Amino acid sequence: MSEFWLISAPGDKTNLQAWERMNTVTSKSNLSSNSKFHIPDLKVGTLDALVGLSDELGKLDSFAESVIKKIAQYIGEVMEDSKDKVQENLLANGVDLISYLTRFEWDMAKYPIKQPLKNISEALAKQVTQIEADLKTRSAAYNNIKGNLQSLEKKTMGNLLTRTLADIVHKEDFVLNSEYLITLLVVVPKSSYLQWQKTYESLSDMVVPRSTKMIAEDAEGGLFTVTLFRKVMDDFKAKARENRFMVREFYYDEKELKCEKEELMKLASDKKQQYGPLLRWLKVNFSEAFVAWIHVKALRVFVESVLRYGLPVNFQAMLLQPNRKSVKRLRDVLNVVFKHLDEVAAASIMDVCI
């Protein structure tokens, strides 16, 4: 994350000389990288309007920043398999954020400067609010698909005692549509395979001889079929438990298994189809929100400068990127260079973190 300071000072001859002095000092000592921040001639309006707008812009500034962070965070969540490429997708008007900020130009077409400042502020607020609302709607829809898919995928994980058997069993593993016979699925620990083979036929009466077959295996054990008469099923289950053989509560239903497989495929397909359009929307609207945020910053600098330095409008705004190791020294330099403006106005700083 890079830190930037937006500062403003009166544009008279004395202060322009102060700017040059500050530039010289900060450059020589490598305290910061500086560039002029160009703000157009906006309509001033009344003093009362500026005072009211100052408070509104402070709130809008924080709100816009929060929306940008939400979008950036969600891009990271969506790009779950390539998080290392998230940063290169965070652009503003097609360029990286630092380039956009250091070469900022007011968008005259989107935010015409002939209109009152309040109208520009309201347009920015409306735009950012709409982006946040759309983000909530789109993220909720995608998260719903993603969550349902993860729930189904989790069923295919775990051991044979807990995972779904839909992708393991086949119709031919079971005796189906019999009034008297039923096929059970039993999880047997690896260490007990031999014991199972020797004892399963005698765990209860009416077990079909040589009816067991291992149909799946994991690190802990195997899944075996066994066929027996329905009327001894409960007795068989009880005896199996006593011998540490766990009977899975599973009844083969071809339609249900087919539906489960189709649902998994559908959700995976839906997620894949939504991924591209959603990521494109996020990238476009991150850019839109970031551009709007920097315009809010410019508007704040203008309003605060007019309120502080008065009319006619004559101030110079500058963007500083402090050297991380020299932040305190840079503040000291700014206070010394602009101390004639008084302690309150000395280096009135608005931070922008990217």
Disulfide bonds with the S-S distance in Angstrom:
none
